[in-house]
Amino acid sequence: MKNDDLRADRDELDDFVPRTPAKRGSNLVMQVAAGVFLGGLALWLVQLAATTLYAKMMLGTFTFGG
C-alpha cells in the first residue's frame, strides 16, 4: 500500500482538436432589440386600452349591453 501509485495519468492532448468558436453575429442583438421594442409596444397598447376604459367609466358613457 505504501508504494501504490494512485496519481491519475495526464490525458494525452495529441488527439484533441479544439472546436472553432461559434460565430455570434448581430442576430442576437437584433432579437433582443426587437423583443424590447415589441414588449414596449404591447405595454403601451395595454395602457392605452386601460386608460380608455377608465375614462369611459369616469364619464359614464360605458354601456353594458345593447
Number of C-alpha atoms within 10 A of each C-alpha: 5 4 5 6 7 7 6 6 6 6 8 7 7 6 7 8 7 6 6 6 6 6 6 8 8 9 9 10 11 11 11 12 12 12 12 12 12 12 12 12 12 12 12 12 12 12 12 12 12 12 12 12 14 13 13 13 12 10 9 9 10 12 8 5 4 3
